Amino acid sequence: MVRSAARVAEQSYEGTAAGGTAVLSLNLRDFRNYADLHLRLNGGPVVLTGPNGAGKTNILEALSFLSPGRGLRRARLSDVSRSEAGNACWVAQAELASTVGLVAIGTGLAEGGEEDGSERRVVRINGEAAPSANGLVEYLDVVWLTPQMDRLFVEGLSTRRRFMDRLVYGLDGGHARQVAAYEKAMRERNRLLKFGGADPAWLAALESQMAEHGVAVAAARRDGLARIEAGMALATGPFPRARLAAQGPVETWLADMPALAAEEKLRVLLAERRGIDREAGAATEGPHRSDMAVWHADKDQPAAQCSTGEQKALLIAITLANARLIRARRAMAPLMLLDEVSAHLDARRRAALYEELLALGGQVWLTGTDEDLFAGLAGRAEFFTVTDGMVTPRAAVSC
């Protein structure tokens, strides 16, 4: 797809950190501001510097499509197409060292879309069509932080819930499928309620599916956040510890009753609320409305009440703890995409972050406008300058 596995196998991996997922090549076509981009990499950390609007984040976004979902910007697939190319079908291809060895992944916007006019994403793994993007979790985990996430603790709960689920994806291999199955059953139930006259038995079957998958989703969130919190309690360094909790009726039930009892309770609740949900045009109860609560453990203060700098430090601490757990579970660190993270840290935390990332052993991609902020990675990362959609390798900055 990008290069054959045989050719990659012949390459020397001196720059590849042992024990981590690493992108060895990246090809983009008609993706955002890239008409045709080809990058060859040694597998180690990557630093992209350049002015705002040059296309640094676009590269991270392309890499984020190596995982299920809509990427780090949650964009519509058609919005990712290069504007000068009109409705061109964009393509992102990568070859990487993954949890199962060398693998080639290609993804992009399918031509024509669905019959109802909706967009369709295609995924190919080692040249073979994959039924959905959910299968990508078998090959790698992708973790990211962006400036838009800085307000995670003070904005709407839907953003925190998506962040929570992304944390759990790397800790529970089946979580993405459970979330997808729950949402599919919920959409079908909403559709049936909207038009009325639905067979009660059909609704009951969908509600049973929602209950089964919904309780599995809630249980995975509870377990995943508890493991991340425990990992942070043992960590040392300048980043704060956090207390985490998944908050919602189903999560509360699971603290007091077995999973099967919680399934039955959710199934009964959904059946009772059919009239309410029909009027609302959506399911008004369930784990799709849960929230993630975060406290600064040392200050015993909700994250939303902490300073902007403390909130950023908490986000980084949670992300690092998640990455450590993913590495422990899969024996390979995740691919990490950190957009403009260094600019918000003082020198002590910046140095600690770099050492933590290097110790994890996975490949990390960092972006920033000020190359001097990455001096701590001199000689330990590949540096590229990004200008107007052009990516140029350069020597690392000196210490």
Residue pairs with C-beta under 8 A, 6 or more apart in sequence:
1 93
1 95
1 104
1 105
1 106
1 124
1 126
1 127
2 25
2 26
2 27
2 93
2 94
2 95
2 104
3 24
3 25
3 95
5 95
5 102
5 104
5 126
8 24
8 25
8 95
8 102
9 102
11 24
13 42
13 43
13 97
14 42
15 41
15 42
15 43
15 44
15 382
16 22
16 24
16 42
16 43
16 44
16 97
16 363
17 43
17 44
17 45
17 333
17 358
17 361
17 362
17 363
18 361
19 327
19 331
19 332
19 333
19 361
19 362
20 327
20 332
20 333
20 334
20 335
20 360
20 361
20 362
20 363
21 96
21 97
21 98
21 99
21 140
21 141
21 332
21 333
21 334
21 335
21 362
21 363
22 41
22 43
22 44
22 96
22 97
22 335
22 362
22 363
23 41
23 43
23 63
23 94
23 95
23 96
23 335
23 363
24 40
24 41
24 42
24 43
24 94
24 95
24 96
24 97
25 38
25 39
25 40
25 41
25 94
25 95
26 37
26 38
26 39
26 41
26 59
26 62
26 63
26 92
26 93
26 94
27 37
27 38
27 39
27 91
27 92
27 93
27 94
28 34
28 36
28 37
28 59
28 62
28 90
28 91
28 92
28 93
29 35
29 36
29 37
29 90
29 91
30 81
30 82
30 85
30 88
30 89
30 90
30 91
31 37
31 58
31 62
31 80
31 81
31 82
31 90
31 91
31 92
32 55
32 58
32 61
32 62
32 80
32 82
32 90
33 55
33 58
33 82
33 388
33 389
34 55
34 58
34 59
34 62
34 82
34 389
35 82
35 84
35 85
35 389
37 59
37 389
37 391
39 384
39 391
41 382
42 382
43 97
43 363
44 363
44 380
44 381
44 382
45 357
45 358
45 363
45 364
45 365
45 366
45 377
45 380
45 381
45 382
46 363
46 364
46 365
46 366
46 381
46 382
46 384
47 365
47 366
47 367
47 368
47 371
47 374
47 377
47 381
47 382
47 383
47 384
47 396
48 56
48 59
48 60
48 365
48 366
48 367
48 368
48 384
48 385
48 386
48 391
49 56
49 367
49 368
49 369
49 370
49 371
49 374
49 383
49 384
49 385
49 386
50 56
50 369
50 385
50 386
50 387
51 369
51 387
52 369
54 386
54 387
54 388
54 389
55 386
55 388
55 389
55 391
56 339
56 367
56 368
56 386
57 72
57 73
57 146
57 339
57 367
59 365
59 386
59 391
60 72
60 144
60 146
60 337
60 339
60 365
60 367
61 71
61 72
61 73
61 75
61 80
62 92
63 92
63 94
63 142
63 335
63 337
63 365
64 71
64 72
64 142
64 144
64 337
65 71
65 92
65 107
66 92
66 94
66 96
66 105
66 107
66 136
66 140
66 142
66 335
67 133
67 136
67 137
67 140
67 141
67 142
67 169
68 132
68 133
68 134
68 136
68 137
68 169
68 176
68 180
69 133
69 166
70 76
70 77
71 80
72 144
72 146
72 337
72 339
73 146
73 148
74 162
76 119
77 90
77 109
77 119
77 120
77 121
78 87
78 109
78 119
80 90
80 109
81 87
81 88
81 89
81 90
81 109
82 88
82 90
89 108
89 109
89 110
89 111
90 108
90 109
91 106
91 107
91 108
92 106
92 107
92 108
93 104
93 105
93 106
93 107
94 104
94 105
94 106
95 102
95 103
95 104
95 105
96 102
96 103
96 105
96 139
96 140
96 335
98 139
98 140
98 332
99 138
99 139
99 140
99 330
99 331
99 332
100 138
100 139
103 125
103 126
103 139
103 140
104 124
104 125
104 126
104 127
105 123
105 124
105 125
105 136
105 139
106 122
106 123
106 124
107 121
107 122
107 123
107 124
107 133
108 121
108 122
109 119
109 120
109 121
109 122
110 119
110 120
110 121
110 122
112 120
113 119
113 120
114 120
121 133
122 129
123 129
123 130
123 132
123 133
123 135
123 136
124 130
125 135
125 136
125 139
130 136
132 180
134 176
134 177
134 180
137 169
137 173
137 176
138 173
140 334
140 335
141 169
141 170
141 326
141 330
141 334
141 335
142 334
142 335
142 336
142 337
143 166
143 170
143 319
143 322
143 323
143 326
143 334
143 335
143 336
143 337
144 336
144 337
144 338
144 339
145 315
145 316
145 319
145 337
145 338
145 339
145 341
146 339
146 340
147 339
147 340
149 159
149 163
149 315
150 308
150 311
150 312
150 315
150 344
152 159
152 160
152 163
152 311
152 315
153 160
153 294
153 302
153 303
153 304
153 306
153 311
153 314
154 304
154 311
157 289
157 290
157 291
157 292
160 291
160 292
161 288
161 290
161 291
161 292
163 292
164 221
164 224
164 225
164 246
164 290
164 292
165 175
165 176
165 179
165 217
165 221
167 224
167 225
167 228
167 318
167 322
168 175
168 220
168 221
168 224
168 225
169 175
169 176
170 322
170 323
170 325
170 326
170 329
170 330
170 334
171 220
171 223
171 224
171 227
171 228
171 322
171 325
171 326
171 329
172 220
172 223
172 224
174 216
174 220
175 217
175 220
175 224
178 213
178 216
178 217
178 220
179 213
179 217
181 209
181 213
182 209
182 210
182 213
182 214
182 217
182 286
182 287
182 288
183 288
185 206
185 207
185 209
185 210
185 213
186 206
186 210
186 283
186 286
186 288
188 206
189 203
189 206
189 207
189 210
189 270
189 277
189 283
190 277
190 281
190 282
190 283
192 198
192 202
192 203
192 206
193 203
193 274
193 277
193 278
194 278
194 281
196 278
203 271
203 274
204 271
207 267
207 270
207 271
208 267
210 266
210 267
210 270
210 283
210 286
211 263
211 264
211 266
211 267
211 270
212 263
214 250
214 263
214 266
214 286
214 287
214 288
215 250
215 254
215 259
215 262
215 263
215 266
215 287
216 259
217 287
218 246
218 248
218 250
218 251
218 254
218 262
218 287
218 290
219 254
219 259
221 246
221 251
221 287
221 290
221 292
222 246
222 251
222 254
222 255
225 244
225 245
225 246
225 292
226 244
227 325
228 244
228 318
228 321
228 322
228 325
229 242
229 243
229 244
231 321
231 324
231 325
232 241
232 242
232 297
232 317
232 318
232 321
233 241
233 297
235 241
235 317
235 320
235 321
237 352
237 356
238 313
238 348
238 349
238 352
239 313
239 314
239 316
239 317
239 320
239 349
239 352
239 353
240 296
240 297
240 298
240 299
240 310
240 313
240 314
240 317
241 296
241 297
241 298
241 317
242 294
242 295
242 296
242 297
242 303
242 314
242 317
242 318
243 294
243 295
243 297
244 292
244 293
244 294
244 295
244 318
245 251
245 292
245 293
246 290
246 291
246 292
246 293
247 290
247 291
247 292
247 293
248 287
248 289
248 290
248 291
249 285
250 262
250 266
250 286
250 287
250 290
251 287
251 290
253 261
253 262
253 265
253 266
254 262
257 265
266 285
266 286
269 285
270 277
270 283
270 285
270 286
273 283
273 284
273 285
276 284
277 283
277 284
293 302
294 302
294 303
294 314
294 318
295 301
295 302
295 303
296 302
296 303
296 306
296 310
296 314
299 306
299 310
303 310
303 311
303 314
304 311
306 314
309 344
312 344
312 345
313 345
313 349
316 341
316 345
316 349
316 353
319 336
320 353
320 356
320 360
323 333
323 334
323 336
323 360
323 362
324 360
326 333
326 334
327 333
327 334
327 360
327 361
327 362
332 362
333 360
333 361
333 362
334 362
335 362
335 363
335 364
335 365
336 357
336 360
336 362
336 363
336 364
336 365
337 364
337 365
338 364
338 365
338 366
338 367
339 366
339 367
340 367
340 368
340 369
341 353
341 366
342 350
342 353
342 366
342 368
342 373
342 374
343 368
343 369
343 370
343 373
345 353
350 373
350 376
351 376
354 376
354 377
357 364
358 380
366 374
366 377
366 381
368 374
371 383
371 397
372 397
374 381
374 383
374 396
374 397
375 397
375 398
375 399
376 399
377 396
378 396
378 397
378 398
378 399
379 396
380 396
381 396
382 393
382 396
383 393
383 394
383 395
383 396
383 397
384 391
384 392
384 393
384 394
385 391
385 392
385 394
386 392
